[in-house]
Amino acid sequence: MKELMLGNKAVARGLYEAGCCVISSYPGTPSTEITEEAALYPEIYCEWASNEKVACEVAFGAATGGARAFSAMKHVGLNVAADPL
């Protein structure tokens, strides 16, 4: 069945269909909506991190362990996550 979705909901659906099972984000648009929509899928573990660096490190750790992982953040937050990235 086809469903019309806005961008952030569509990103969450894409993560689900791609087999992503870990999402760690720091709240702030657009990551808030992406993570909230992804949390509706019970197969995806979602969490809020204390900052963007921690969110990136959680996703990296999950990916290193073999899980498909995602970290969402604002463009300004990418400066905070620059070291682990």
Contacts in CASP RR format, 6 or more apart in sequence:
PFRMAT RR
TARGET T0000
AUTHOR 0000-0000-0000
METHOD contacts of the structure
MODEL  1
MKELMLGNKAVARGLYEAGCCVISSYPGTPSTEITEEAALYPEIYCEWAS
NEKVACEVAFGAATGGARAFSAMKHVGLNVAADPL
5 13 0 8 1.000
8 30 0 8 1.000
8 33 0 8 1.000
8 34 0 8 1.000
8 37 0 8 1.000
9 33 0 8 1.000
9 37 0 8 1.000
11 30 0 8 1.000
11 34 0 8 1.000
11 37 0 8 1.000
12 34 0 8 1.000
12 35 0 8 1.000
12 37 0 8 1.000
12 38 0 8 1.000
12 40 0 8 1.000
12 41 0 8 1.000
13 37 0 8 1.000
14 20 0 8 1.000
15 23 0 8 1.000
15 34 0 8 1.000
15 38 0 8 1.000
15 44 0 8 1.000
15 70 0 8 1.000
16 38 0 8 1.000
16 41 0 8 1.000
16 43 0 8 1.000
16 44 0 8 1.000
18 68 0 8 1.000
19 43 0 8 1.000
19 68 0 8 1.000
20 38 0 8 1.000
20 44 0 8 1.000
20 68 0 8 1.000
20 69 0 8 1.000
20 70 0 8 1.000
21 43 0 8 1.000
21 44 0 8 1.000
21 45 0 8 1.000
21 62 0 8 1.000
21 67 0 8 1.000
21 68 0 8 1.000
21 69 0 8 1.000
22 44 0 8 1.000
22 45 0 8 1.000
22 58 0 8 1.000
22 59 0 8 1.000
22 62 0 8 1.000
22 67 0 8 1.000
22 68 0 8 1.000
22 69 0 8 1.000
22 70 0 8 1.000
23 34 0 8 1.000
23 35 0 8 1.000
23 38 0 8 1.000
23 39 0 8 1.000
23 44 0 8 1.000
23 45 0 8 1.000
23 46 0 8 1.000
23 47 0 8 1.000
23 59 0 8 1.000
23 69 0 8 1.000
23 70 0 8 1.000
23 71 0 8 1.000
23 72 0 8 1.000
24 46 0 8 1.000
24 47 0 8 1.000
24 48 0 8 1.000
24 49 0 8 1.000
24 54 0 8 1.000
24 55 0 8 1.000
24 56 0 8 1.000
24 58 0 8 1.000
24 59 0 8 1.000
24 62 0 8 1.000
24 69 0 8 1.000
24 70 0 8 1.000
24 71 0 8 1.000
25 31 0 8 1.000
25 32 0 8 1.000
25 34 0 8 1.000
25 35 0 8 1.000
25 46 0 8 1.000
25 47 0 8 1.000
25 48 0 8 1.000
25 49 0 8 1.000
25 55 0 8 1.000
25 71 0 8 1.000
25 72 0 8 1.000
25 73 0 8 1.000
26 48 0 8 1.000
26 49 0 8 1.000
26 50 0 8 1.000
26 51 0 8 1.000
26 52 0 8 1.000
26 54 0 8 1.000
26 55 0 8 1.000
26 73 0 8 1.000
26 77 0 8 1.000
27 35 0 8 1.000
27 48 0 8 1.000
28 73 0 8 1.000
28 74 0 8 1.000
29 74 0 8 1.000
30 72 0 8 1.000
30 74 0 8 1.000
31 72 0 8 1.000
31 73 0 8 1.000
31 74 0 8 1.000
34 72 0 8 1.000
35 46 0 8 1.000
35 48 0 8 1.000
35 72 0 8 1.000
38 44 0 8 1.000
38 46 0 8 1.000
38 70 0 8 1.000
39 46 0 8 1.000
47 58 0 8 1.000
49 55 0 8 1.000
49 58 0 8 1.000
51 80 0 8 1.000
52 71 0 8 1.000
52 73 0 8 1.000
52 74 0 8 1.000
52 77 0 8 1.000
52 78 0 8 1.000
52 80 0 8 1.000
52 81 0 8 1.000
53 80 0 8 1.000
53 81 0 8 1.000
53 83 0 8 1.000
53 84 0 8 1.000
55 71 0 8 1.000
55 72 0 8 1.000
55 73 0 8 1.000
55 81 0 8 1.000
56 71 0 8 1.000
56 73 0 8 1.000
56 81 0 8 1.000
56 84 0 8 1.000
56 85 0 8 1.000
57 84 0 8 1.000
58 69 0 8 1.000
58 71 0 8 1.000
59 69 0 8 1.000
59 70 0 8 1.000
59 71 0 8 1.000
60 69 0 8 1.000
60 84 0 8 1.000
61 69 0 8 1.000
62 69 0 8 1.000
63 69 0 8 1.000
71 81 0 8 1.000
73 80 0 8 1.000
73 81 0 8 1.000
78 85 0 8 1.000
END
